[in-house]
Amino acid sequence: MAVLIDPPSWPGHGRMWSHLVSDVSYDELHAFATRIGAPRRGFDRDHYDVPSDLYARAVRAGAEEVGSKELLRRLTAAGLRRRKVPAARASAGRGRAARGSASG
């Protein structure tokens, strides 16, 4: 099992957050998140946002503590990194797709 977690150093919604990833598969990540009680709504493209109160539970369950840079490096090396598409690029792509389907 290769589930990784970085320190809870990301502020949001009045809490501190960690990132939980797998460098093996999304299936492994989802199963692990379920085991520690992380809700599915915490999944964001390639990671779970995990509140600081779940950090110790994740580590006890076997998540490897790593720094944020190491977490990103390993996620990318595994080919599991899913980057956010910039809003302008995403909307331009939808416009082209819509025009292409209407004219084709």
VMD Tcl script that builds the backbone (N, CA, C; Angstrom):
set m [mol new atoms 312]
animate dup $m
set s [atomselect $m all]
$s set {name element resname resid chain x y z} {
  {N N MET 1 A 0.845 -1.181 0.000}
  {CA C MET 1 A 0.000 0.000 0.000}
  {C C MET 1 A 0.883 1.234 0.000}
  {N N ALA 2 A 0.538 2.214 -0.836}
  {CA C ALA 2 A 1.325 3.440 -0.924}
  {C C ALA 2 A 0.397 4.644 -0.874}
  {N N VAL 3 A -0.179 4.862 0.303}
  {CA C VAL 3 A -1.001 6.040 0.518}
  {C C VAL 3 A -0.141 7.046 1.277}
  {N N LEU 4 A -0.163 8.292 0.818}
  {CA C LEU 4 A 0.689 9.336 1.369}
  {C C LEU 4 A -0.176 10.465 1.909}
  {N N ILE 5 A 0.318 11.130 2.943}
  {CA C ILE 5 A -0.381 12.288 3.493}
  {C C ILE 5 A 0.644 13.356 3.862}
  {N N ASP 6 A 0.324 14.602 3.535}
  {CA C ASP 6 A 1.213 15.697 3.926}
  {C C ASP 6 A 0.679 16.346 5.202}
  {N N PRO 7 A 1.487 17.147 5.875}
  {CA C PRO 7 A 1.055 17.765 7.138}
  {C C PRO 7 A -0.157 18.679 6.931}
  {N N PRO 8 A -0.995 18.799 7.942}
  {CA C PRO 8 A -2.154 19.694 7.830}
  {C C PRO 8 A -1.711 21.158 7.897}
  {N N SER 9 A -1.347 21.693 6.750}
  {CA C SER 9 A -0.833 23.062 6.707}
  {C C SER 9 A -1.581 23.941 5.709}
  {N N TRP 10 A -2.710 23.464 5.214}
  {CA C TRP 10 A -3.470 24.198 4.209}
  {C C TRP 10 A -4.750 24.735 4.852}
  {N N PRO 11 A -4.866 26.060 5.030}
  {CA C PRO 11 A -6.054 26.625 5.681}
  {C C PRO 11 A -7.259 26.678 4.745}
  {N N GLY 12 A -8.421 26.514 5.339}
  {CA C GLY 12 A -9.661 26.639 4.582}
  {C C GLY 12 A -10.856 26.356 5.470}
  {N N HIS 13 A -11.875 27.163 5.345}
  {CA C HIS 13 A -13.122 26.961 6.088}
  {C C HIS 13 A -12.889 26.872 7.594}
  {N N GLY 14 A -11.956 27.665 8.090}
  {CA C GLY 14 A -11.699 27.700 9.521}
  {C C GLY 14 A -10.966 26.490 10.078}
  {N N ARG 15 A -10.376 25.691 9.210}
  {CA C ARG 15 A -9.657 24.481 9.616}
  {C C ARG 15 A -8.339 24.402 8.870}
  {N N MET 16 A -7.523 23.443 9.275}
  {CA C MET 16 A -6.285 23.139 8.550}
  {C C MET 16 A -6.478 21.786 7.861}
  {N N TRP 17 A -5.889 21.642 6.678}
  {CA C TRP 17 A -6.134 20.475 5.832}
  {C C TRP 17 A -4.830 19.839 5.362}
  {N N SER 18 A -4.907 18.532 5.122}
  {CA C SER 18 A -3.840 17.745 4.508}
  {C C SER 18 A -4.338 17.254 3.160}
  {N N HIS 19 A -3.405 16.750 2.368}
  {CA C HIS 19 A -3.745 16.079 1.115}
  {C C HIS 19 A -3.435 14.596 1.286}
  {N N LEU 20 A -4.339 13.757 0.865}
  {CA C LEU 20 A -4.179 12.308 0.924}
  {C C LEU 20 A -4.175 11.791 -0.503}
  {N N VAL 21 A -3.121 11.064 -0.884}
  {CA C VAL 21 A -3.002 10.538 -2.247}
  {C C VAL 21 A -2.529 9.083 -2.202}
  {N N SER 22 A -2.677 8.428 -3.340}
  {CA C SER 22 A -2.082 7.113 -3.541}
  {C C SER 22 A -1.122 7.233 -4.707}
  {N N ASP 23 A 0.004 6.532 -4.623}
  {CA C ASP 23 A 0.883 6.503 -5.790}
  {C C ASP 23 A 0.746 5.165 -6.511}
  {N N VAL 24 A -0.392 4.486 -6.245}
  {CA C VAL 24 A -0.695 3.217 -6.915}
  {C C VAL 24 A -1.954 3.332 -7.773}
  {N N SER 25 A -3.077 3.766 -7.170}
  {CA C SER 25 A -4.327 3.847 -7.922}
  {C C SER 25 A -5.361 4.679 -7.173}
  {N N TYR 26 A -6.343 5.169 -7.915}
  {CA C TYR 26 A -7.449 5.887 -7.287}
  {C C TYR 26 A -8.317 4.919 -6.490}
  {N N ASP 27 A -8.430 3.672 -6.948}
  {CA C ASP 27 A -9.201 2.679 -6.187}
  {C C ASP 27 A -8.618 2.497 -4.791}
  {N N GLU 28 A -7.292 2.393 -4.698}
  {CA C GLU 28 A -6.639 2.271 -3.401}
  {C C GLU 28 A -6.922 3.506 -2.555}
  {N N LEU 29 A -6.848 4.679 -3.161}
  {CA C LEU 29 A -7.089 5.924 -2.441}
  {C C LEU 29 A -8.511 5.984 -1.898}
  {N N HIS 30 A -9.497 5.671 -2.734}
  {CA C HIS 30 A -10.894 5.717 -2.288}
  {C C HIS 30 A -11.152 4.714 -1.162}
  {N N ALA 31 A -10.605 3.517 -1.269}
  {CA C ALA 31 A -10.794 2.498 -0.225}
  {C C ALA 31 A -10.178 2.964 1.091}
  {N N PHE 32 A -8.990 3.539 1.027}
  {CA C PHE 32 A -8.320 4.021 2.230}
  {C C PHE 32 A -9.119 5.155 2.857}
  {N N ALA 33 A -9.574 6.098 2.040}
  {CA C ALA 33 A -10.350 7.231 2.547}
  {C C ALA 33 A -11.620 6.746 3.241}
  {N N THR 34 A -12.268 5.756 2.678}
  {CA C THR 34 A -13.466 5.194 3.302}
  {C C THR 34 A -13.127 4.605 4.662}
  {N N ARG 35 A -12.007 3.878 4.746}
  {CA C ARG 35 A -11.606 3.258 6.015}
  {C C ARG 35 A -11.355 4.274 7.120}
  {N N ILE 36 A -10.836 5.445 6.776}
  {CA C ILE 36 A -10.542 6.434 7.826}
  {C C ILE 36 A -11.702 7.403 8.057}
  {N N GLY 37 A -12.773 7.259 7.287}
  {CA C GLY 37 A -13.943 8.108 7.481}
  {C C GLY 37 A -13.909 9.425 6.738}
  {N N ALA 38 A -13.078 9.528 5.715}
  {CA C ALA 38 A -13.042 10.747 4.896}
  {C C ALA 38 A -14.193 10.689 3.899}
  {N N PRO 39 A -15.040 11.707 3.868}
  {CA C PRO 39 A -16.187 11.671 2.948}
  {C C PRO 39 A -15.756 11.813 1.493}
  {N N ARG 40 A -16.505 11.195 0.603}
  {CA C ARG 40 A -16.192 11.218 -0.832}
  {C C ARG 40 A -16.170 12.653 -1.381}
  {N N ARG 41 A -16.953 13.556 -0.776}
  {CA C ARG 41 A -16.963 14.939 -1.244}
  {C C ARG 41 A -15.605 15.612 -1.054}
  {N N GLY 42 A -14.715 15.006 -0.256}
  {CA C GLY 42 A -13.375 15.542 -0.057}
  {C C GLY 42 A -12.421 15.206 -1.187}
  {N N PHE 43 A -12.869 14.398 -2.165}
  {CA C PHE 43 A -12.013 14.028 -3.292}
  {C C PHE 43 A -12.002 15.157 -4.310}
  {N N ASP 44 A -10.811 15.562 -4.724}
  {CA C ASP 44 A -10.649 16.659 -5.677}
  {C C ASP 44 A -9.645 16.254 -6.752}
  {N N ARG 45 A -10.121 15.770 -7.877}
  {CA C ARG 45 A -9.341 15.358 -9.054}
  {C C ARG 45 A -8.383 14.201 -8.818}
  {N N ASP 46 A -7.420 14.347 -7.882}
  {CA C ASP 46 A -6.405 13.304 -7.693}
  {C C ASP 46 A -6.030 13.107 -6.227}
  {N N HIS 47 A -6.752 13.773 -5.324}
  {CA C HIS 47 A -6.422 13.688 -3.898}
  {C C HIS 47 A -7.677 13.925 -3.051}
  {N N TYR 48 A -7.575 13.567 -1.798}
  {CA C TYR 48 A -8.595 13.936 -0.823}
  {C C TYR 48 A -8.061 15.088 0.001}
  {N N ASP 49 A -8.911 16.067 0.263}
  {CA C ASP 49 A -8.621 17.085 1.249}
  {C C ASP 49 A -9.094 16.507 2.585}
  {N N VAL 50 A -8.168 16.363 3.514}
  {CA C VAL 50 A -8.440 15.697 4.792}
  {C C VAL 50 A -8.256 16.707 5.921}
  {N N PRO 51 A -9.288 16.908 6.756}
  {CA C PRO 51 A -9.143 17.854 7.862}
  {C C PRO 51 A -8.135 17.350 8.894}
  {N N SER 52 A -7.540 18.281 9.612}
  {CA C SER 52 A -6.483 17.934 10.568}
  {C C SER 52 A -6.936 16.916 11.612}
  {N N ASP 53 A -8.227 16.894 11.941}
  {CA C ASP 53 A -8.675 15.922 12.950}
  {C C ASP 53 A -8.655 14.483 12.436}
  {N N LEU 54 A -8.497 14.268 11.130}
  {CA C LEU 54 A -8.360 12.901 10.590}
  {C C LEU 54 A -6.903 12.519 10.317}
  {N N TYR 55 A -5.986 13.450 10.482}
  {CA C TYR 55 A -4.585 13.204 10.155}
  {C C TYR 55 A -4.017 12.016 10.944}
  {N N ALA 56 A -4.145 12.026 12.255}
  {CA C ALA 56 A -3.591 10.939 13.081}
  {C C ALA 56 A -4.230 9.603 12.733}
  {N N ARG 57 A -5.525 9.601 12.452}
  {CA C ARG 57 A -6.211 8.352 12.074}
  {C C ARG 57 A -5.637 7.805 10.768}
  {N N ALA 58 A -5.363 8.691 9.817}
  {CA C ALA 58 A -4.785 8.264 8.544}
  {C C ALA 58 A -3.405 7.643 8.751}
  {N N VAL 59 A -2.597 8.263 9.589}
  {CA C VAL 59 A -1.249 7.746 9.857}
  {C C VAL 59 A -1.338 6.393 10.568}
  {N N ARG 60 A -2.214 6.276 11.559}
  {CA C ARG 60 A -2.386 4.990 12.257}
  {C C ARG 60 A -2.858 3.889 11.305}
  {N N ALA 61 A -3.640 4.279 10.298}
  {CA C ALA 61 A -4.155 3.305 9.328}
  {C C ALA 61 A -3.120 2.931 8.276}
  {N N GLY 62 A -1.963 3.619 8.282}
  {CA C GLY 62 A -0.887 3.232 7.378}
  {C C GLY 62 A -0.454 4.266 6.362}
  {N N ALA 63 A -1.040 5.465 6.383}
  {CA C ALA 63 A -0.593 6.498 5.444}
  {C C ALA 63 A 0.831 6.918 5.798}
  {N N GLU 64 A 1.640 7.077 4.792}
  {CA C GLU 64 A 3.032 7.500 4.981}
  {C C GLU 64 A 3.091 9.022 5.059}
  {N N GLU 65 A 3.659 9.544 6.124}
  {CA C GLU 65 A 3.811 10.986 6.290}
  {C C GLU 65 A 4.953 11.480 5.414}
  {N N VAL 66 A 4.642 12.422 4.529}
  {CA C VAL 66 A 5.647 13.014 3.648}
  {C C VAL 66 A 5.367 14.508 3.547}
  {N N GLY 67 A 6.362 15.256 3.117}
  {CA C GLY 67 A 6.157 16.676 2.861}
  {C C GLY 67 A 5.345 16.878 1.593}
  {N N SER 68 A 4.834 18.078 1.432}
  {CA C SER 68 A 3.987 18.388 0.278}
  {C C SER 68 A 4.707 18.197 -1.050}
  {N N LYS 69 A 5.978 18.589 -1.110}
  {CA C LYS 69 A 6.738 18.442 -2.359}
  {C C LYS 69 A 6.951 16.972 -2.706}
  {N N GLU 70 A 7.248 16.145 -1.699}
  {CA C GLU 70 A 7.424 14.712 -1.936}
  {C C GLU 70 A 6.105 14.074 -2.363}
  {N N LEU 71 A 5.017 14.472 -1.747}
  {CA C LEU 71 A 3.703 13.943 -2.105}
  {C C LEU 71 A 3.416 14.238 -3.578}
  {N N LEU 72 A 3.630 15.472 -3.999}
  {CA C LEU 72 A 3.389 15.855 -5.390}
  {C C LEU 72 A 4.340 15.130 -6.339}
  {N N ARG 73 A 5.595 15.009 -5.953}
  {CA C ARG 73 A 6.565 14.306 -6.800}
  {C C ARG 73 A 6.140 12.870 -7.042}
  {N N ARG 74 A 5.733 12.170 -5.990}
  {CA C ARG 74 A 5.356 10.760 -6.122}
  {C C ARG 74 A 4.034 10.583 -6.856}
  {N N LEU 75 A 3.099 11.493 -6.648}
  {CA C LEU 75 A 1.826 11.434 -7.368}
  {C C LEU 75 A 2.071 11.629 -8.862}
  {N N THR 76 A 2.917 12.582 -9.205}
  {CA C THR 76 A 3.243 12.848 -10.607}
  {C C THR 76 A 4.005 11.678 -11.235}
  {N N ALA 77 A 4.987 11.145 -10.512}
  {CA C ALA 77 A 5.782 10.020 -11.020}
  {C C ALA 77 A 4.913 8.793 -11.274}
  {N N ALA 78 A 3.855 8.634 -10.494}
  {CA C ALA 78 A 2.950 7.494 -10.667}
  {C C ALA 78 A 1.988 7.691 -11.837}
  {N N GLY 79 A 1.991 8.886 -12.418}
  {CA C GLY 79 A 1.086 9.170 -13.534}
  {C C GLY 79 A -0.345 9.425 -13.083}
  {N N LEU 80 A -0.533 9.740 -11.806}
  {CA C LEU 80 A -1.876 9.937 -11.269}
  {C C LEU 80 A -2.227 11.402 -11.033}
  {N N ARG 81 A -1.342 12.316 -11.376}
  {CA C ARG 81 A -1.584 13.745 -11.181}
  {C C ARG 81 A -2.586 14.223 -12.216}
  {N N ARG 82 A -3.647 14.850 -11.766}
  {CA C ARG 82 A -4.651 15.442 -12.657}
  {C C ARG 82 A -4.675 16.938 -12.379}
  {N N ARG 83 A -4.136 17.706 -13.294}
  {CA C ARG 83 A -4.069 19.159 -13.118}
  {C C ARG 83 A -5.433 19.790 -13.382}
  {N N LYS 84 A -5.666 20.898 -12.703}
  {CA C LYS 84 A -6.882 21.672 -12.923}
  {C C LYS 84 A -6.750 22.385 -14.258}
  {N N VAL 85 A -7.796 22.344 -15.062}
  {CA C VAL 85 A -7.820 23.045 -16.338}
  {C C VAL 85 A -8.229 24.485 -16.060}
  {N N PRO 86 A -7.443 25.470 -16.517}
  {CA C PRO 86 A -7.820 26.869 -16.298}
  {C C PRO 86 A -9.213 27.154 -16.864}
  {N N ALA 87 A -9.994 27.966 -16.176}
  {CA C ALA 87 A -11.384 28.238 -16.554}
  {C C ALA 87 A -11.498 28.769 -17.982}
  {N N ALA 88 A -10.610 29.680 -18.381}
  {CA C ALA 88 A -10.672 30.249 -19.732}
  {C C ALA 88 A -10.461 29.174 -20.789}
  {N N ARG 89 A -9.516 28.283 -20.540}
  {CA C ARG 89 A -9.242 27.205 -21.498}
  {C C ARG 89 A -10.391 26.216 -21.553}
  {N N ALA 90 A -10.963 25.893 -20.394}
  {CA C ALA 90 A -12.073 24.940 -20.347}
  {C C ALA 90 A -13.290 25.488 -21.081}
  {N N SER 91 A -13.621 26.769 -20.880}
  {CA C SER 91 A -14.797 27.327 -21.540}
  {C C SER 91 A -14.558 27.460 -23.043}
  {N N ALA 92 A -13.331 27.755 -23.461}
  {CA C ALA 92 A -13.018 27.831 -24.886}
  {C C ALA 92 A -13.183 26.464 -25.534}
  {N N GLY 93 A -12.763 25.418 -24.838}
  {CA C GLY 93 A -12.911 24.060 -25.365}
  {C C GLY 93 A -14.360 23.658 -25.506}
  {N N ARG 94 A -15.188 24.051 -24.541}
  {CA C ARG 94 A -16.622 23.740 -24.627}
  {C C ARG 94 A -17.248 24.471 -25.802}
  {N N GLY 95 A -16.826 25.712 -26.048}
  {CA C GLY 95 A -17.371 26.479 -27.180}
  {C C GLY 95 A -17.027 25.839 -28.501}
  {N N ARG 96 A -15.777 25.403 -28.647}
  {CA C ARG 96 A -15.360 24.734 -29.892}
  {C C ARG 96 A -16.116 23.440 -30.077}
  {N N ALA 97 A -16.284 22.685 -29.009}
  {CA C ALA 97 A -16.991 21.408 -29.113}
  {C C ALA 97 A -18.431 21.634 -29.521}
  {N N ALA 98 A -19.063 22.642 -28.948}
  {CA C ALA 98 A -20.459 22.916 -29.276}
  {C C ALA 98 A -20.579 23.375 -30.733}
  {N N ARG 99 A -19.677 24.259 -31.164}
  {CA C ARG 99 A -19.723 24.719 -32.558}
  {C C ARG 99 A -19.438 23.559 -33.499}
  {N N GLY 100 A -18.485 22.719 -33.155}
  {CA C GLY 100 A -18.134 21.598 -34.013}
  {C C GLY 100 A -19.266 20.619 -34.169}
  {N N SER 101 A -20.005 20.354 -33.102}
  {CA C SER 101 A -21.091 19.382 -33.200}
  {C C SER 101 A -22.287 19.958 -33.947}
  {N N ALA 102 A -22.486 21.282 -33.873}
  {CA C ALA 102 A -23.622 21.884 -34.554}
  {C C ALA 102 A -23.380 21.954 -36.056}
  {N N SER 103 A -22.114 22.137 -36.451}
  {CA C SER 103 A -21.838 22.281 -37.875}
  {C C SER 103 A -21.494 20.957 -38.552}
  {N N GLY 104 A -21.307 19.935 -37.760}
  {CA C GLY 104 A -20.814 18.697 -38.333}
  {C C GLY 104 A -21.825 17.708 -38.511}
}
mol reanalyze $m
mol bondsrecalc $m
mol representation Tube
mol addrep $m
